[in-house]
Every structure is written in structure tokens, then in C-alpha cells.
Amino acid sequence: MLKRLASLALIACAPVHATPVLDPGRLQQLANTPYWIALGHYETAKLGGWRSYVDDDKFFLAADGAHHPDQELAATVQALYAPASLGDKHAQCVFPARTRWLREQLDLQGLPQPDCQEYKTWYTSIDPHSAALIFPAAYLNSPSSMFGHTLLRIDQSNTRSDDTTLLSYAINFGAYIEGSDNSILYAWKGLMGGYPGLFAMMPYQEKLSEYRSLENRDLWEYQLDLTPEETGRMVEHVWELKQIQFDYFFFDENCSYRLLELLQVARPSLDLTSQFPLTAIPTDTVKAVKQSGLVASEVYRPSRERELLARAEPLDHAEKQQVLAVSADTSQLQSPAFKAMPRERQALVQDAAYRLERYRANGQERDPGQAKRSFELLRAINSNPPPALQIERPGLPEDGHDSRTWQLGVGTREDRAYAEYGLRMAYHDLNDNAYGFPLGAQIEILQLKVRQYEGNDWQVQRLDLATIRSLTPRNALLKPWSWQVAGGLERVPGKHDDEVLVSHVNGGAGGTWQLADGLLGFALGTVRVEHHNDFAQFIAPAAGFNSGLLWRNGLGNMTLEAKGDYFTNGEVRRSVSLNQQWEISQNLGLRLSASRQFSHLATAQNEVMLELKWYHY
């Protein structure tokens, strides 16, 4: 009780700071400026007016500030003149970016001077001077990372001269997940906005370890041409967003979109978010940032997996077997077979074995035996060091094709000619223009194809909700599984020699092998569940196979595939197809497709199509 009375007495004795009378027209003008709109994360509402992306009442000082930037601005000005005794809860401490900007724009005089100790300590510890946009490459085994990810690194004043970026901080925006949702539930809730999104400031070293080591993702660092003042403005605003919730959607209101908003706070003349009204794929946002002139330089950091494969590349089969033997038992370093190797080859084997051990340890609890083997290998490396590792930098991800695709094709199915029109929202298949994409990776989301046969006969040919394939080659050291999953609607042979639109879900797993430079061979066992109007059962399951070749050639990518589905009701469906894409330009491709389908329900059908593909976003 005494403490409460003492607090009331302090407030009563505090100097009174009267809010100045401001011109309403000037306030309205400021409320419509791009910078205030950026600070409030406002967008034009679908039925007119404004709405904020922020989904948290704590962020707003006005009762309806989420929909009225002018009311929020007026409430903020009033709150800036609250008694300084509020301390860290004062509006000047909670909203430093708003405070600085309003003070400059309105020439506010006589403002109280709260201490803001929490904010000052936080800002001083970060010491923002410059920034870099970080792009971890796509990681197919995580639904939230299939398209890559973006975050910002905040460097201190001495970071670049001392090369101490590992001591920098990272600004990350991501879904906040309580509990342990499985991948399917996670993907569904991420698509439908079922998770809140939060900004977080964390040591950059933690994110670097997560992406390069635990998830084996290449990392691209784009040094931004931001001044210390602009970087400071961005960090000020991040403090305002601490523990503030946003809606989070995988395809638009995601990590990349939110970071574009931060960059617009840093440099108000930028207009980045308006380029992404429907989707914000990370590679497209990186491209937009680069086209705005913000990127000063790029740095490539290969993953541990890529470093291991690069070190093992010059080794022959016998030497790779030595790598496996030495990594499993370091006493093999003293074996006659190992000692008989030239010292320069021993150095390569030792280094590859050490990298293999570190790769296997990723994400695992500490194993004393593994730690001992790593130490012994390090000692051997120190006594006989290998040459510096040279890794060829892959193509810049932002230089690959754009994510959305319009498709126009002409073809024949048996004796019927047709035109086919298609739209794919995202983002890449095995035959698409390959620069900037790994060979054997396919991620397609929301693809619609409609055919117009002779006689103006229209039909939906397919509607793919998602098609994901990961054809990563196995080798002597690493043996990853290849896998695929797909679902949606597609046309299949019917019992009247027609095509029936069926709904399906299918998946499979198997292996992929590097047969030659640029040539992959794959074989997967598959399962399929289908609803077909010509089947007696409502749902029909099938087992089957999917195998073929993927060849990166002078024109582009070619696939030769054979598929088979053996249904429990006796239906057997098989097909063989050939697809070759000619890469006319980065965002233009011409694809020739030929296929033959076999079914117990219908006679065999041949199909040939020539298709123009235009990539854009």
C-alpha cells in the first residue's frame, strides 16, 4: 500500500507536459505518408480504407488504430507527452522509431525525458552499423523451407574490418509454434494462417549453424548498401515489434515479405512490397532487393554436405572406401593399406573422413566415441594438412527463372488436336530452366491446366495442389533417400476410351544415382490412392513404380520416365514419357513432350505436345 501511495505521489509531483495543439490537416498528411504506413504495417483494405498486418492489440495506442493510421498517429503524439515517471513503459521507450520520426516531422518541443533503460541497453548491445540479407537455399525436407528463407544480419561498426560476422545479430521472422505439430499439420496451418508470426533478434552464429550444419543448406549473404543511420532506423522498429504477433502465411505474409517491410522502414524511398500482391517467394524477394540497388556484394557459404562432397570429388573408389574405414576406426590410419598411399592422398582421405564425421554428428547428441575419432583425425590433419578446399560457386539463386509460370501448348492425343492453357503459382519442375536450381529438385504448388479440343470442347486437364520430388544422388559416402509426394486432380484413361478426371494422392521413395556428369538415374517404389468414377470402390489403392533418367544437356533438361500403378481391383496403368526443354532465355522455355499410356480399361493412347512456358511473378 505504501509503495502504491509513493508511486502516486511521484506522478502527482512530476512535471506536466502539455500536448501541443497541432494542425489536424498536418496530422492527416503525415498519417498518409509512406513512412508512417510502413511503421504501422498498413495495407489498403479490400473494401477501402486501411488495415494493418499486425494482429496484436498491444501494438496500437488508438482504440481502432489497426484500421485508422490518422487516429494511431494522434494517439501516439499524445502518448509521447505522458509523464516521464512511466519509465520503460513510456511510449517513447516502447516506440522509439515513431518517436524519432514524429519529433523530426512535427518539431515537437518540451517532450518529457523518460530514461528508457531497457531499450538503450538493448540497442547499445546490438550497435547497428550495417546490414546483410541472408538467403539459406531451399531445404526440401522442411515444409516451411522448401522455397528457401530470408533473414537479416545486423553488423556492428567493426564487423566488416575484423571479419567477425559470427558475432553479429540476426533479425528473423517466422511462425511461432507451440507443441510439436507433424509436417502435414504444419504445412496446412502454415498455408491457412494457423500460426502467429513473430520477429526475433538472435545471435547470427546460431542461425548459421542451423542452416549450414543441421539442415545442410548453402547460404548466400548479400551485403546491403544501407547507411548506419538507415540500419539504426530498422533496428529501432524491430524493438517496437518485440513479441508483437502478425498473421503468418507461407506464400505471402511470410519471412520474406516482412523483411521487405523492414527495408522500407530503413529507406523510405523504397517500394518493395507492392511487387508481391499474391505471393512472396524468397528468391523473388531477393531479386527485388537486388533490382532496387540495395545489394553491394555477395558472399557464398557452402553447406557442410557440399564441402564434404567437394573434398571427396577427386578421390577414386578405393580412396573413398578408405574414407569410410578411417572415419569408422581411426586405427586404420596406421594400416598398411593407408600407409601405402602417397602423403598428399592420405591428406585428402583424412580431411574427407573428418568432414564425414562432423556431417554425421549434425543434430545428434554428443557421442564420446565420435568425439574421440574426430580428435584423432584432427591430429592427423594437423601433421599432414590437405590443400585449401576449392568449391565452385553455384549460380546465384536470384538469377534463376521467376516463380510463377504461364503455359501455352498445342498438341494431339491420338487423332484429336488441342490447345492447352496453364498457370502454375510456384515454382520449379525437373525440366524447367535449370540455372540457379539444383538438378533433381521439383516443387510445384497450385498448377491448373485446361484443354480446348477441336469443336470447342473444353475440359480441366489437371489441378495439382502440390508436387514435390527430391532426387538427390547416392554415392559412396552419403546415401540419401529420394522421395516424392503429389496430390490433386488429373485425367486418366476411362473405360469408354475417354479421359476421366480423378482425385488422387500418391507418394514414393527410392534411390537416385549419378550415372555421368549431368546424368541422373532414379528408381522409386510408389503408392497411390485414387477416387475414379469408373471404379466400383469409392477409394482404390495401388502400388507401383516410377523410374527414369534426368539429363542436363546443351539445350536444357530432358527426362525419360516410366511409371506403373497396379490397383487392388485389377486395373493396371502404365506410361512412358519423354520431355525435353529448350531454354530460350532465363524466363522463357519451349518444351516438347511425348507420351504413351496403357490401361486395362482402355486402348493405348499416344500424345505429343509443344509447350511455351513463360516465367514471371
C-alpha angles and dihedrals in degrees: 000000000000091000091053092049090048091052091050090050092052091051092048091051094045117110113266114236111197117214107241121241106253130194108261090214091056091049091050090049092052092046089060097048116113092240095057089044088053093048090053094041089231127170132183108271119236092244095040133277123061139300129184123230086220110103098192129093091208090072095062130070096188120072092242098020092134090070103027116056090182093056091047091051093050091047091049093052090050092048092052088068095054116123114287088229088082086081116183091003092061115115090241089059096042095044108032094156092052090045095052094046096046092046089054097043098043099030089231113203132195096023116169116252110230115184097236090193096166093052094044092051092048095047093046092051091054094043095190116213108145139358142218130200110229122206117189107197124246118295110197096194093067120063092211093050103043091107096040125254139249133214137160127246117209113207127200124232095267098038101098095042092049095037090230099141090138087072092054126101128247128218109212132178118198148140116289108225124190115197125001112296115186121244095262094050090043092053092047095048090044091054093047099043095253094146130063116236122226137186116231134187113209141154109287091223090067093055092043091054092046095052103035099037112022096037098025094228126157113239129216121197118199111194107217125221093231122140120231088254092053092046090050091052090054093050091047089058093047087061088056089054096051108137090350113142126227130181109262126210125170097225106039120001092046141120094291097048093049092051091052087057090053091052089053088054090051093049112019093194090069121100107192109134096058088068091068110056095149111019137009108203109185096235090052092051091050088053091050091051090050093048090052089064095246098121116090099173144345132232123193121210113187121215122250089253092055091047091051093049092047091053092048095045096089092047121101124224095271092050092050088053087053089053090056092046095047094046090052095044121014091197084078086076085078096045119119091240092056094042090052091063119094112263093246090056091046088055092054093047093048093049092047090049091051092049090048091054092049090048092052091049092059110124093355129120114260111280113201091208092051091046090052092050091050091051092050090049091050090053090051091048091051091054093046109021120195123229118274112285113253115201121183109231111238122227117290108266092225090057091064123095121292119266106243119068134201114197131198120180141171124199151130133253106200102309098341121096120209146173119225127205122192144176126192118188094201147042151286141353133190094270100042123114100295108206110120094011129097115249110252099026122118128177117169123170126184106353121175124188123184125187130208111200126193112289091040091281107163127193140164104249098188144341112199115194092186137346117183126175129175112190102175112168121241120226141174094283105031127037109186121176119244115221144171139193131184141167141177139074127320141163117254132171116286131203093258094057087260130116119258123204107231134179116230148167120200141166143167148181136210141111142303126204133195103237096175139337105309093000123109128181120199138184124184135175111225142197126201137189116197141177108213123174091215092057122089092221120071090224122027122193125206140183122211150132141263119197138155152112131287114199127186103207140166094279098042135275125340127192128193111189139178120193135181136183121190110195124205089235092063099261113136119195122184135167142179121202141179124201126180123179124202110208102219093173139334093283101026128070137170117209130195114200130185127175144165122206127200125194137166087224097056145016119275115280129208123204134183126182138175111204134188114210122197117190121204142130 
